[in-house]
Amino acid sequence: KTLKAVAVKAPFFGDRRKAFLDDLAVVTGGQVVNPDVGLVLREVGLEVLGAARRVVVDKDSTVIVDGGGTQDAIDGRKSQLRAEIEASDSDWDREKLEERLAKLSGGVAVIKVGAATETDLKKRKEAVEDAVSAAKAAVEEGIVVGGGSALVQARKSLEKLREGLSGDEAIGVDVFSSALSAPLYWIATNAGLDGSVVVNKVSELPAGHGFNAATLEYGDLIADGVIDPVKVTRSAVVNAASVARMILTTETAIVDKPAESDDDGHGHGHSHGHGHSH
């Protein structure tokens, strides 16, 4: 008989690697083949194998779904880890033990996407992938109100900084403050409203409140589910500032030539695009 197999390099080193493999054996209901306990690979049979409903392996990670280990064994292992965490006087050791406990306690969700056509399926799949990425980012750094409202409210923190500045530094703060309102301005404008009016209104609202472009109303955006991960919002600002700085220090910029229109026979070209660097 043959067995489908994939070789995965065990993470960590030394004792940490051994402990991790022991955790994995508990989760899957298998047994670590370790010469230290008298087990040698060429002598063992299928009885040492664990099981799982699904295992996904890529170049960076391995995900085990529904391991075959018993709940009693997993709970016992978790209790053991909690006891070790309590007894540890090393912050580093405690952190690593907590990581192992989190892996044993964590669950894996399987999202199944279906659609009537291949085109719809592709769109839905991309939307789900975006949502999963956003959820992971939110877990890392938290969430803020979405739709550009958080950036407008963040301008308040620049007011105090502006008071002690003059000259180019003051102009820089003013430019940055104006740029922070651009996302909300264009969201409101594209929704058919006056962007400037919406920006001014949102800047007066309490934290957590803003403009909901889907309903064209102001309110508690977190309660309405209009949220963005902090990591995404912060990265957008940092990256936009980096691009703006690069443009300011560049002598020449290359852009596409506007397409000419021959509708009126005079060859007038019209370009209605807007470009913003924050």
Backbone torsions as a table, in degrees:
resi	resn	phi	psi	omega
1	LYS	NA	148.5	176.6
2	THR	-114.0	156.2	-177.4
3	LEU	-128.0	126.9	176.1
4	LYS	-64.9	130.4	-176.1
5	ALA	-140.7	150.4	172.1
6	VAL	-136.4	133.3	-178.4
7	ALA	-87.1	124.9	178.9
8	VAL	-123.3	127.0	178.9
9	LYS	-71.8	125.7	-179.8
10	ALA	-66.1	138.1	-179.6
11	PRO	-75.2	166.0	176.0
12	PHE	68.0	-175.1	-178.2
13	PHE	-140.8	158.7	173.2
14	GLY	58.4	-133.4	-176.8
15	ASP	-64.1	-33.5	179.3
16	ARG	-64.1	-38.0	178.9
17	ARG	-66.9	-43.5	179.1
18	LYS	-61.4	-43.2	179.9
19	ALA	-64.3	-40.2	179.3
20	PHE	-62.8	-43.2	-180.0
21	LEU	-65.1	-34.8	175.6
22	ASP	-64.2	-41.3	176.4
23	ASP	-60.6	-44.1	-178.6
24	LEU	-62.7	-38.9	178.5
25	ALA	-63.3	-39.4	179.0
26	VAL	-64.6	-43.4	-177.9
27	VAL	-65.3	-37.9	-175.5
28	THR	-96.4	-9.0	-177.4
29	GLY	77.1	22.5	-179.9
30	GLY	-103.2	-164.5	-178.9
31	GLN	-140.8	134.9	179.6
32	VAL	-74.1	125.4	177.2
33	VAL	-83.3	99.3	-172.8
34	ASN	-131.2	119.2	179.5
35	PRO	-56.2	-25.4	-179.3
36	ASP	-62.3	-25.7	179.4
37	VAL	-109.7	16.4	174.8
38	GLY	87.0	13.5	179.2
39	LEU	-106.9	128.9	177.7
40	VAL	-122.4	136.9	-172.2
41	LEU	-54.9	-42.3	-175.7
42	ARG	-71.1	-11.2	-176.8
43	GLU	-106.9	-10.8	-175.7
44	VAL	-91.1	162.0	178.6
45	GLY	-115.1	-164.6	-177.2
46	LEU	-67.6	-14.6	-177.0
47	GLU	-65.0	-17.5	-178.6
48	VAL	-88.6	-7.3	-177.0
49	LEU	-76.4	141.1	172.3
50	GLY	-91.7	-174.8	-178.2
51	ALA	-144.7	157.7	175.1
52	ALA	-157.9	152.3	179.4
53	ARG	-66.1	-35.1	-178.5
54	ARG	-156.3	142.0	174.7
55	VAL	-131.4	124.7	-179.8
56	VAL	-114.1	122.0	-177.8
57	VAL	-120.0	127.0	169.9
58	ASP	-128.1	-172.4	-173.7
59	LYS	-69.2	-16.9	-176.0
60	ASP	-111.7	-23.4	-172.5
61	SER	-155.3	166.2	174.2
62	THR	-131.4	128.6	-179.5
63	VAL	-116.3	125.9	179.3
64	ILE	-108.9	122.0	-177.9
65	VAL	-106.7	126.4	177.6
66	ASP	54.6	66.4	177.3
67	GLY	-63.3	154.3	-174.4
68	GLY	-86.9	7.4	178.6
69	GLY	-69.7	150.9	180.0
70	THR	-75.8	150.1	-179.2
71	GLN	-64.1	-34.8	178.7
72	ASP	-62.0	-42.7	179.9
73	ALA	-66.2	-40.5	179.8
74	ILE	-66.6	-44.5	178.9
75	ASP	-62.2	-38.1	177.8
76	GLY	-64.1	-41.1	178.4
77	ARG	-65.3	-40.4	178.8
78	LYS	-64.1	-40.8	177.8
79	SER	-62.2	-40.3	178.7
80	GLN	-62.4	-43.0	-179.8
81	LEU	-66.4	-39.9	178.1
82	ARG	-62.5	-39.5	178.2
83	ALA	-64.1	-40.2	178.5
84	GLU	-66.9	-36.3	177.8
85	ILE	-63.4	-43.8	179.5
86	GLU	-63.1	-38.1	-175.6
87	ALA	-81.8	-17.8	-174.5
88	SER	-73.9	137.8	175.7
89	ASP	-110.1	12.5	178.5
90	SER	-111.8	124.1	179.2
91	ASP	-61.0	-37.7	-178.0
92	TRP	-66.9	-47.0	178.8
93	ASP	-62.1	-40.7	-179.0
94	ARG	-63.6	-40.5	179.7
95	GLU	-62.6	-43.0	-179.3
96	LYS	-68.4	-37.0	176.4
97	LEU	-65.1	-38.4	178.4
98	GLU	-66.3	-35.0	176.4
99	GLU	-62.7	-43.7	178.5
100	ARG	-63.7	-41.5	178.9
101	LEU	-62.9	-39.9	179.7
102	ALA	-63.9	-38.6	179.3
103	LYS	-66.2	-37.6	178.7
104	LEU	-71.3	-31.8	-175.3
105	SER	-87.8	-23.7	-173.5
106	GLY	-71.1	153.1	176.8
107	GLY	-112.8	166.9	178.4
108	VAL	-124.7	129.2	178.1
109	ALA	-100.9	137.0	176.2
110	VAL	-109.0	118.2	-178.7
111	ILE	-101.7	120.3	179.3
112	LYS	-102.4	126.5	-176.6
113	VAL	-113.0	127.4	178.9
114	GLY	-130.5	156.0	178.4
115	ALA	-160.5	164.4	-177.0
116	ALA	-76.7	-30.4	-178.0
117	THR	-128.5	162.2	179.3
118	GLU	-62.6	-39.0	-179.8
119	THR	-63.7	-46.5	178.6
120	ASP	-63.6	-38.5	180.0
121	LEU	-62.8	-42.5	-179.9
122	LYS	-62.7	-43.2	180.0
123	LYS	-64.3	-44.3	-179.5
124	ARG	-65.4	-40.3	-179.7
125	LYS	-62.6	-43.1	178.3
126	GLU	-64.2	-38.7	179.0
127	ALA	-64.9	-41.6	178.7
128	VAL	-65.5	-42.4	178.9
129	GLU	-61.7	-41.1	176.7
130	ASP	-62.6	-41.9	-179.0
131	ALA	-65.0	-41.1	178.9
132	VAL	-64.3	-43.5	178.6
133	SER	-62.2	-41.3	178.6
134	ALA	-64.7	-39.3	179.3
135	ALA	-64.8	-41.1	178.0
136	LYS	-63.1	-41.8	178.7
137	ALA	-64.5	-37.8	179.6
138	ALA	-65.9	-37.0	178.5
139	VAL	-64.1	-36.4	-177.0
140	GLU	-68.5	-47.0	-170.9
141	GLU	-129.3	2.0	178.4
142	GLY	93.5	-171.9	-176.5
143	ILE	-129.5	160.4	171.9
144	VAL	-134.9	168.8	176.1
145	VAL	-63.3	145.1	-175.1
146	GLY	-96.4	-166.2	177.2
147	GLY	67.2	21.0	179.2
148	GLY	83.0	-6.3	-177.1
149	SER	-67.1	-36.6	-179.5
150	ALA	-62.9	-37.7	-179.9
151	LEU	-67.7	-38.5	178.3
152	VAL	-64.8	-42.2	179.9
153	GLN	-70.7	-25.8	178.0
154	ALA	-68.2	-18.9	179.3
155	ARG	-62.8	-24.9	-179.2
156	LYS	-60.5	-32.8	-178.8
157	SER	-71.5	-15.3	178.9
158	LEU	-84.4	-17.7	-176.5
159	GLU	-62.7	-44.5	179.9
160	LYS	-66.9	-39.2	177.7
161	LEU	-62.9	-37.0	-177.7
162	ARG	-65.2	-31.3	-175.2
163	GLU	-60.4	-35.4	-175.6
164	GLY	-94.5	11.2	-176.1
165	LEU	-115.2	161.2	176.4
166	SER	-150.8	168.8	177.0
167	GLY	64.2	-140.1	-176.5
168	ASP	-62.2	-34.3	-179.7
169	GLU	-64.1	-41.9	178.4
170	ALA	-64.8	-40.6	178.2
171	ILE	-63.1	-39.6	178.9
172	GLY	-60.7	-42.7	178.6
173	VAL	-65.3	-40.9	179.0
174	ASP	-62.4	-41.9	179.6
175	VAL	-64.3	-44.4	-179.5
176	PHE	-63.6	-42.5	179.6
177	SER	-62.1	-42.1	179.1
178	SER	-65.2	-38.7	-179.2
179	ALA	-64.8	-34.0	-179.3
180	LEU	-64.1	-23.4	-179.8
181	SER	-87.7	-10.4	-174.6
182	ALA	-61.3	-45.5	-179.5
183	PRO	-57.3	-47.8	179.9
184	LEU	-65.4	-38.6	180.0
185	TYR	-57.1	-46.6	-176.7
186	TRP	-76.8	-31.3	174.9
187	ILE	-61.7	-46.2	179.9
188	ALA	-66.6	-41.8	179.7
189	THR	-62.8	-44.1	179.0
190	ASN	-67.6	-19.9	176.6
191	ALA	-85.8	0.5	176.9
192	GLY	92.6	11.6	-179.6
193	LEU	-109.1	170.6	175.8
194	ASP	-78.5	110.9	-175.6
195	GLY	-58.3	-39.5	-178.3
196	SER	-64.7	-39.9	179.7
197	VAL	-64.5	-42.9	-179.2
198	VAL	-65.3	-43.0	179.2
199	VAL	-60.1	-45.0	-179.9
200	ASN	-64.6	-38.8	-179.9
201	LYS	-65.7	-45.8	-177.7
202	VAL	-65.7	-35.1	-179.3
203	SER	-64.9	-18.4	179.2
204	GLU	-95.2	-9.1	-177.6
205	LEU	-79.8	155.5	177.1
206	PRO	-69.3	163.5	179.9
207	ALA	-57.6	140.0	-179.9
208	GLY	92.7	-10.5	179.7
209	HIS	-108.6	157.1	-179.4
210	GLY	-176.7	-160.8	-175.8
211	PHE	-102.2	127.9	178.3
212	ASN	-101.3	105.6	-176.4
213	ALA	-67.8	-22.5	-179.1
214	ALA	-71.7	-35.2	-178.1
215	THR	-108.6	-8.1	-176.7
216	LEU	59.9	33.2	-179.6
217	GLU	-126.9	160.6	175.4
218	TYR	-100.0	145.0	179.5
219	GLY	175.1	-165.4	179.8
220	ASP	-78.6	100.9	-173.8
221	LEU	-70.1	-32.0	179.2
222	ILE	-65.6	-42.1	177.4
223	ALA	-65.4	-31.6	-179.8
224	ASP	-83.2	-5.7	179.1
225	GLY	82.4	14.2	177.6
226	VAL	-93.2	91.0	-173.8
227	ILE	-135.5	158.6	174.9
228	ASP	-132.3	146.7	173.4
229	PRO	-66.2	140.3	177.6
230	VAL	-57.2	-41.1	-177.0
231	LYS	-59.5	-42.0	-179.2
232	VAL	-67.7	-45.5	-179.3
233	THR	-63.8	-45.8	-179.9
234	ARG	-63.6	-44.4	-179.1
235	SER	-63.4	-36.8	179.0
236	ALA	-61.9	-43.1	179.6
237	VAL	-67.1	-45.6	-179.4
238	VAL	-61.7	-45.0	-178.5
239	ASN	-68.1	-39.5	178.3
240	ALA	-64.7	-40.4	178.2
241	ALA	-64.0	-37.8	179.6
242	SER	-64.6	-42.7	178.8
243	VAL	-65.3	-43.1	179.8
244	ALA	-61.8	-42.4	179.6
245	ARG	-63.6	-39.5	179.2
246	MET	-64.0	-42.0	179.5
247	ILE	-64.1	-40.0	-179.3
248	LEU	-64.3	-30.0	-177.2
249	THR	-99.5	9.5	179.6
250	THR	-106.3	132.1	-177.9
251	GLU	-76.2	-30.4	-175.3
252	THR	-132.9	136.9	175.5
253	ALA	-124.8	139.3	-179.1
254	ILE	-107.6	127.6	179.2
255	VAL	-128.0	163.6	176.9
256	ASP	-71.3	139.6	177.4
257	LYS	-72.1	131.4	179.4
258	PRO	-59.1	139.4	178.5
259	ALA	-69.8	136.7	179.7
260	GLU	-86.2	146.4	179.8
261	SER	-109.5	134.2	179.5
262	ASP	-106.1	16.6	-174.6
263	ASP	-58.4	-40.7	-175.4
264	ASP	-100.1	4.0	177.2
265	GLY	81.5	-2.4	-177.3
266	HIS	-107.2	-0.8	174.5
267	GLY	70.0	29.7	177.7
268	HIS	-76.9	131.0	176.9
269	GLY	-99.7	138.3	-179.4
270	HIS	-122.6	133.6	177.9
271	SER	-132.2	122.5	-177.2
272	HIS	-113.0	14.4	-178.4
273	GLY	-74.7	150.4	177.2
274	HIS	-117.5	134.5	177.5
275	GLY	-122.5	135.3	-178.2
276	HIS	-131.5	135.9	172.0
277	SER	-120.7	123.4	-177.5
278	HIS	-107.7	NA	NA
